[in-house]
Amino acid sequence: MRALLANAGAAWSRAVLASLACWVTSLALAQSADLPNRHDVLEGITAAGQPSAAALDAVAQAGYKSVIDLRALTEDRGFDEKATVEGLGMSYVSLPVDGAGGVSYANAGELDKLLAELPKPILLHCASSNRVGALLALRAKADGADNAAALELGVANGLGSLKGAVEQKLSAGHD
């Protein structure tokens, strides 16, 4: 019986170590992806600027399950992102945010739903991560964060030139 338990314990230990090794390898692959303005501030969500097809391949290999694209439909990505993402076995969702006009609590609410529904890890991007940070700031405010904490989260996830627009929205507390 002791031998059986010892073998079971050893097998379990090997399984845990193998899982840990896979996770570390996946993290390393994801970290090596050439993602502009990459931010890993929220668990299960990587914020970034526009990924290349090669970067999407790297994040797929790292175990990412979903990609949310905040770029407007008219913005050129240089390749068919939807087909590339889906061809790599990940889910692709477009939530077009057209500049400062698209930075709204309504879009932050839509993003919140997507982040809750889609399998993680998720790559969330726009062209530079500016719109990503903007919507994450409004999402945080809607979830009860104070203005300073919401803005800090936005900046930590790429908010830049839209900071003034976000500050106005945070102060107003609505669209």
C-alpha positions as CSV (number, residue, x, y, z in Angstrom):
1,M,0.0,0.0,0.0
2,R,2.9,2.4,0.9
3,A,4.4,1.7,-2.5
4,L,1.1,2.5,-4.2
5,L,0.8,5.7,-2.3
6,A,4.4,6.7,-3.0
7,N,3.9,6.0,-6.7
8,A,0.7,8.0,-6.7
9,G,2.4,10.9,-4.9
10,A,5.3,10.8,-7.3
11,A,3.0,10.8,-10.3
12,W,1.0,13.7,-8.9
13,S,4.3,15.6,-8.3
14,R,5.4,15.0,-11.9
15,A,2.1,16.2,-13.2
16,V,2.3,19.4,-11.1
17,L,5.8,20.0,-12.2
18,A,4.9,19.4,-15.9
19,S,1.9,21.8,-15.6
20,L,4.1,24.4,-14.0
21,A,6.7,24.0,-16.7
22,C,4.1,24.4,-19.4
23,W,2.8,27.5,-17.7
24,V,6.3,29.0,-17.4
25,T,7.0,28.2,-21.1
26,S,3.7,29.8,-22.1
27,L,4.4,32.9,-20.1
28,A,7.9,33.1,-21.7
29,L,6.4,32.7,-25.2
30,A,3.9,35.4,-24.5
31,Q,6.5,37.7,-23.0
32,S,8.7,37.2,-26.1
33,A,5.9,38.2,-28.5
34,D,6.6,41.6,-30.1
35,L,3.6,43.4,-28.7
36,P,3.9,47.2,-28.8
37,N,3.1,49.0,-25.6
38,R,2.5,45.7,-23.8
39,H,0.9,45.9,-20.4
40,D,0.1,42.9,-18.1
41,V,-1.7,44.8,-15.3
42,L,-4.9,42.9,-15.1
43,E,-4.9,39.1,-14.4
44,G,-5.7,37.2,-17.6
45,I,-5.7,40.3,-19.8
46,T,-2.8,41.7,-21.8
47,A,-3.2,45.2,-23.1
48,A,-1.2,46.2,-26.2
49,G,-1.0,48.2,-29.4
50,Q,-1.6,46.6,-32.8
51,P,0.0,43.1,-32.9
52,S,1.6,41.7,-36.0
53,A,0.6,38.3,-37.4
54,A,3.8,36.9,-35.9
55,A,2.9,38.3,-32.5
56,L,-0.5,36.8,-32.7
57,D,1.0,33.4,-33.5
58,A,3.3,33.8,-30.4
59,V,0.4,34.6,-28.1
60,A,-1.6,31.7,-29.5
61,Q,1.3,29.4,-28.8
62,A,1.4,30.9,-25.3
63,G,-2.1,29.7,-24.7
64,Y,-4.1,32.9,-25.2
65,K,-7.7,32.1,-26.0
66,S,-9.2,35.4,-27.2
67,V,-8.4,38.7,-28.9
68,I,-10.5,41.8,-28.6
69,D,-9.7,44.5,-31.2
70,L,-10.8,48.1,-30.3
71,R,-9.6,49.6,-33.6
72,A,-12.2,51.2,-35.9
73,L,-13.3,49.0,-38.8
74,T,-11.7,51.5,-41.2
75,E,-8.3,51.3,-39.7
76,D,-5.7,49.3,-41.7
77,R,-4.1,46.5,-39.8
78,G,-1.9,45.3,-42.6
79,F,-3.4,41.8,-42.7
80,D,-6.7,40.1,-42.1
81,E,-6.6,40.0,-38.3
82,K,-9.9,38.2,-37.8
83,A,-8.9,35.4,-40.2
84,T,-5.4,35.2,-38.6
85,V,-6.7,35.0,-35.1
86,E,-9.4,32.5,-35.9
87,G,-6.9,30.4,-37.9
88,L,-4.8,30.2,-34.8
89,G,-7.7,28.8,-32.9
90,M,-8.5,31.9,-30.8
91,S,-11.8,33.8,-30.6
92,Y,-11.8,37.3,-32.3
93,V,-14.1,40.1,-31.3
94,S,-14.2,43.6,-32.8
95,L,-15.4,46.4,-30.5
96,P,-14.7,49.5,-32.6
97,V,-13.8,52.6,-30.6
98,D,-13.4,55.5,-33.0
99,G,-11.0,57.8,-31.2
100,A,-12.2,60.1,-28.3
101,G,-15.8,59.9,-29.5
102,G,-15.8,56.2,-28.9
103,V,-14.4,56.5,-25.4
104,S,-17.7,56.0,-23.5
105,Y,-19.2,54.3,-20.6
106,A,-21.4,52.4,-23.0
107,N,-18.3,50.9,-24.8
108,A,-16.6,50.3,-21.4
109,G,-19.7,48.3,-20.4
110,E,-19.6,46.3,-23.7
111,L,-15.9,45.6,-23.0
112,D,-16.8,44.5,-19.4
113,K,-19.2,42.0,-20.8
114,L,-16.7,40.7,-23.3
115,L,-14.0,40.3,-20.6
116,A,-16.5,38.3,-18.5
117,E,-17.6,36.1,-21.3
118,L,-14.6,35.3,-23.4
119,P,-12.1,32.6,-22.4
120,K,-8.9,33.9,-20.9
121,P,-6.1,34.8,-21.3
122,I,-7.2,37.7,-23.6
123,L,-5.2,40.0,-25.7
124,L,-6.9,43.4,-25.7
125,H,-5.6,45.9,-28.2
126,C,-6.1,49.0,-30.3
127,A,-3.4,50.8,-32.4
128,S,-1.2,51.9,-29.5
129,S,-3.1,50.8,-26.3
130,N,-4.4,54.3,-25.7
131,R,-8.1,53.3,-26.3
132,V,-7.5,50.2,-24.2
133,G,-6.3,52.2,-21.2
134,A,-9.2,54.7,-21.7
135,L,-11.9,52.0,-21.7
136,L,-10.3,50.2,-18.8
137,A,-10.3,53.4,-16.8
138,L,-14.0,54.0,-17.4
139,R,-14.7,50.3,-16.7
140,A,-12.9,50.7,-13.3
141,K,-14.9,53.8,-12.5
142,A,-18.2,52.0,-13.4
143,D,-17.1,49.2,-11.0
144,G,-16.7,51.7,-8.1
145,A,-13.1,52.9,-8.3
146,D,-12.5,56.5,-7.5
147,N,-11.3,58.8,-10.3
148,A,-7.6,58.7,-9.3
149,A,-7.5,54.9,-9.1
150,A,-9.4,54.5,-12.4
151,L,-7.1,57.0,-14.2
152,E,-4.1,55.2,-12.7
153,L,-5.3,51.9,-14.1
154,G,-5.9,53.5,-17.5
155,V,-2.4,54.9,-17.6
156,A,-0.9,51.6,-16.5
157,N,-2.6,50.0,-19.5
158,G,-1.5,52.5,-22.1
159,L,-3.7,55.6,-21.7
160,G,-1.9,58.5,-23.2
161,S,-3.3,61.2,-25.5
162,L,-6.9,60.4,-24.5
163,K,-6.1,61.2,-20.9
164,G,-7.9,64.5,-21.0
165,A,-11.1,63.0,-22.5
166,V,-11.0,60.2,-19.9
167,E,-10.6,62.7,-17.0
168,Q,-13.7,64.6,-18.2
169,K,-15.7,61.3,-18.4
170,L,-14.5,60.3,-15.0
171,S,-15.5,63.7,-13.5
172,A,-18.9,63.5,-15.2
173,G,-19.4,59.9,-14.1
174,H,-21.5,59.1,-17.2
175,D,-21.6,59.7,-21.0
